[in-house]
Amino acid sequence: MSALIIEETGWRTRVSKLLGTRFPIILGPMRLITLGAMAAEVANCGGLGVIAASGLSAERLRAEIEIALSQTKGPLAINIPIYRSNALEALEIAIEMGIKTIYTSAGNPANMIKRIRKAGLSMIHKVSNEKTALKAQSAGVDAVVAMGFEAGGHVGREKITTMCLIPRLADILSIPVIAAGGIADARGTAAAFALGADGVEIGTRFVASAECPVPDFFKAAVQSADSEATLLLGKDEMPIRVLKNQVTLEVSKMMDDKADKVMARSGEANYVQDGGDKDTAVMPCGQIAGVVSRSMKIRDIFSEIISESMRVSQRIQQILSLDGQEPK
């Protein structure tokens, strides 16, 4: 069980202490979406603002970090998919520009840990199963982000849900676990802490924020989605959860190997960051979009999660009090 302590200055857990945040809430990294300004606003609200290095040139990554640093004094991180050819270059840029936390995914963290430790930085790594979580802990990472199968974007092949993955990793790991997948409001946040997490990563909910730099049709699609609005593409090599539309439904009918090839190149199916419209763009999105009904400023999303989490906690305490009182 995670240890959550509520103070006037924020929520204190092992994750908030590690990252230097007021709240253990992390902006889920998304290629060409979670850039400098968006990361800065999350940091200003008390969370960890994450800039996704994926898809950025060295010059663009520096520019986005400069934007973030000019707009916040809060904690920032860079997400680096380890398998990418420019991973080490992105790491050196992050070190050079004073980023304090490196958020890795899609590869072996042991390949970067020595350089990160030499620079005196924190490291968190995204996992989707027990084996990779234990491997990351052995490599020396400070925390893991445990991503359930219901998450948006690239997900694990093991099909383990957040509800099952988080308590299992909380039991077998000594380092903090950050829950990801299926979290968009106070209910999911409180549930993550109950499952043993020390923090949460939120992606899909922030896509529908006023500050998110995606087309309006993407935000509208998230807000109108229900729990059956997503599907998986490219299941063999690189499964990705996206919103259903004309192009993704067509790709989903292909054999998995062909779908993987289509998703790996532009032209037949473009990720929303690269172009398209509501029918032709591939829009990464989690199943939790079903509870997202309106666009809000990031600051208001934070405020709602924080205030409503208190009410959720109070309701749980009432239910468990056994005093015979009907919960409000």
Buried (B, 14 or more C-beta within 10 A) or exposed (E): EBEBEEEEEBBBBBBBEBBEBBBBBBBBBBBBBBBBBBBBBBBBBBBBBBBBBBBBEEEBBBBBBEBBBEBBEBBBBBBBBBEBEBBBBBBEBBBEBEBBBBBBBBBBBBBBBEBBEEBEBBBBBBBBBBEBBBBBBEBBBBBBBBBBBBBBBBBBEEBBBBBEBBBBBBEEBEBBBBBBBBBBBBBBBBBBBBBBBBBBBBBBBBBBBEBBEBBEBBBEBBBEBEEEBBBBBBBEEBBBBBBBBEBBEBBBEBEBEBBBBBBEEEEBBBBBBEEBBBEBBBBBBBBBBBBBEEBBEBBBBBEBBBEBBEEBBEBBEBEEEEEEEEEE
